[in-house]
Every structure is written in structure tokens, then in C-alpha cells.
Amino acid sequence: MHYTYIVRCADGTLYTGWTTDLARRIAAHNAGNGAKYTRTRRPVTLLYHETFETKEEALRREYAIKQLPREKKMQLIHGSKQEETP
């Protein structure tokens, strides 16, 4: 499986990425071994993720999310939490 995810950094900014192992990637971000952007903004908190069958799909979605303004990203995050709540 491939994942596209959004994390909130300690400074309140959002970071979007993709991975094949979500738990390992979040741990890497928090250990300072993740993306350059998150190294100085630790810890990060996972806010949102989507699952894909192929790397290409995950990368396309990552790019699409990165093009969104912050407000739209927050709507995506909050919309996902509302859908998960019974």
C-alpha cells in the first residue's frame, strides 16, 4: 500500500508527503530523519491520510494536496474526521 498524508508540525504548519509505511515515516519525521522541512519543526502529528494501490496514485494525490491553500487542506482534514465519527 501507498499513503499520502498530512502532518501538523510543532509550529502549526502543515506538511504533506507520501510513504509505503505510515508509522515508520511519522517516526522518522519525529526522529529528525524525515523531510528537511520537518527536521526543525518537530514533533509532527498525523492529521490525515489516504491509501492507494500504486505509488503513482499516491504521488498524484500528494501533488494535488500541496496545490491546495491551507483552508482547503483544513477542510479536507476536518471532513475526514467527521466521516470517521459514528
C-alpha positions as YAML, in Angstrom:
chain: A
units: angstrom
residues:
- id: 1
  name: MET
  ca: [0.00, 0.00, 0.00]
- id: 2
  name: HIS
  ca: [0.98, 3.61, -0.55]
- id: 3
  name: TYR
  ca: [-0.14, 6.51, 1.60]
- id: 4
  name: THR
  ca: [-0.48, 10.24, 1.13]
- id: 5
  name: TYR
  ca: [-0.55, 12.06, 4.46]
- id: 6
  name: ILE
  ca: [-0.74, 15.45, 6.14]
- id: 7
  name: VAL
  ca: [1.01, 16.20, 9.42]
- id: 8
  name: ARG
  ca: [0.87, 19.26, 11.63]
- id: 9
  name: CYS
  ca: [4.30, 20.48, 12.68]
- id: 10
  name: ALA
  ca: [5.08, 21.92, 16.11]
- id: 11
  name: ASP
  ca: [4.98, 25.45, 14.66]
- id: 12
  name: GLY
  ca: [1.44, 24.87, 13.34]
- id: 13
  name: THR
  ca: [2.38, 24.49, 9.68]
- id: 14
  name: LEU
  ca: [1.18, 21.57, 7.59]
- id: 15
  name: TYR
  ca: [3.38, 19.16, 5.66]
- id: 16
  name: THR
  ca: [2.14, 16.74, 3.00]
- id: 17
  name: GLY
  ca: [4.05, 13.66, 1.90]
- id: 18
  name: TRP
  ca: [3.74, 10.06, 0.73]
- id: 19
  name: THR
  ca: [5.10, 6.76, 2.01]
- id: 20
  name: THR
  ca: [4.69, 2.99, 1.94]
- id: 21
  name: ASP
  ca: [4.86, 2.70, 5.75]
- id: 22
  name: LEU
  ca: [2.93, 5.41, 7.56]
- id: 23
  name: ALA
  ca: [4.01, 4.60, 11.14]
- id: 24
  name: ARG
  ca: [7.68, 4.36, 10.15]
- id: 25
  name: ARG
  ca: [7.51, 7.65, 8.24]
- id: 26
  name: ILE
  ca: [5.91, 9.57, 11.10]
- id: 27
  name: ALA
  ca: [8.54, 8.13, 13.47]
- id: 28
  name: ALA
  ca: [11.26, 9.22, 11.03]
- id: 29
  name: HIS
  ca: [9.86, 12.76, 10.93]
- id: 30
  name: ASN
  ca: [9.81, 12.89, 14.73]
- id: 31
  name: ALA
  ca: [13.34, 11.50, 14.98]
- id: 32
  name: GLY
  ca: [14.64, 14.23, 12.67]
- id: 33
  name: ASN
  ca: [15.25, 11.80, 9.81]
- id: 34
  name: GLY
  ca: [12.23, 12.75, 7.74]
- id: 35
  name: ALA
  ca: [11.91, 15.61, 5.29]
- id: 36
  name: LYS
  ca: [14.21, 18.62, 5.61]
- id: 37
  name: TYR
  ca: [11.15, 20.79, 6.20]
- id: 38
  name: THR
  ca: [10.05, 18.86, 9.31]
- id: 39
  name: ARG
  ca: [13.50, 18.45, 10.91]
- id: 40
  name: THR
  ca: [13.33, 21.82, 12.67]
- id: 41
  name: ARG
  ca: [9.58, 21.67, 13.26]
- id: 42
  name: ARG
  ca: [9.28, 18.57, 15.45]
- id: 43
  name: PRO
  ca: [7.28, 16.91, 16.75]
- id: 44
  name: VAL
  ca: [4.78, 16.28, 13.99]
- id: 45
  name: THR
  ca: [1.28, 14.91, 14.46]
- id: 46
  name: LEU
  ca: [-0.52, 12.87, 11.83]
- id: 47
  name: LEU
  ca: [-3.80, 14.61, 10.92]
- id: 48
  name: TYR
  ca: [-4.90, 12.88, 7.73]
- id: 49
  name: HIS
  ca: [-4.03, 10.07, 5.34]
- id: 50
  name: GLU
  ca: [-5.34, 8.35, 2.25]
- id: 51
  name: THR
  ca: [-4.47, 4.86, 0.97]
- id: 52
  name: PHE
  ca: [-3.62, 4.00, -2.64]
- id: 53
  name: GLU
  ca: [-2.75, 0.86, -4.58]
- id: 54
  name: THR
  ca: [0.11, 2.42, -6.56]
- id: 55
  name: LYS
  ca: [2.93, 4.86, -5.93]
- id: 56
  name: GLU
  ca: [1.81, 6.93, -8.91]
- id: 57
  name: GLU
  ca: [-1.66, 7.45, -7.40]
- id: 58
  name: ALA
  ca: [-0.16, 8.49, -4.07]
- id: 59
  name: LEU
  ca: [2.25, 10.91, -5.74]
- id: 60
  name: ARG
  ca: [-0.52, 12.47, -7.83]
- id: 61
  name: ARG
  ca: [-2.63, 12.98, -4.72]
- id: 62
  name: GLU
  ca: [0.32, 14.42, -2.79]
- id: 63
  name: TYR
  ca: [0.87, 16.95, -5.57]
- id: 64
  name: ALA
  ca: [-2.84, 17.83, -5.69]
- id: 65
  name: ILE
  ca: [-2.99, 18.38, -1.92]
- id: 66
  name: LYS
  ca: [0.15, 20.51, -1.97]
- id: 67
  name: GLN
  ca: [-1.55, 22.81, -4.51]
- id: 68
  name: LEU
  ca: [-4.45, 23.48, -2.13]
- id: 69
  name: PRO
  ca: [-4.49, 26.56, 0.08]
- id: 70
  name: ARG
  ca: [-4.29, 25.90, 3.82]
- id: 71
  name: GLU
  ca: [-8.04, 26.47, 4.27]
- id: 72
  name: LYS
  ca: [-8.87, 23.71, 1.79]
- id: 73
  name: LYS
  ca: [-6.38, 21.36, 3.45]
- id: 74
  name: MET
  ca: [-8.05, 22.00, 6.81]
- id: 75
  name: GLN
  ca: [-11.47, 21.28, 5.28]
- id: 76
  name: LEU
  ca: [-10.09, 18.00, 3.94]
- id: 77
  name: ILE
  ca: [-8.70, 17.10, 7.38]
- id: 78
  name: HIS
  ca: [-11.87, 18.02, 9.26]
- id: 79
  name: GLY
  ca: [-14.08, 16.36, 6.69]
- id: 80
  name: SER
  ca: [-12.22, 13.09, 7.17]
- id: 81
  name: LYS
  ca: [-12.67, 13.22, 10.95]
- id: 82
  name: GLN
  ca: [-16.39, 13.85, 10.59]
- id: 83
  name: GLU
  ca: [-16.74, 10.86, 8.26]
- id: 84
  name: GLU
  ca: [-14.91, 8.60, 10.73]
- id: 85
  name: THR
  ca: [-17.07, 9.63, 13.69]
- id: 86
  name: PRO
  ca: [-20.11, 7.34, 14.18]
...
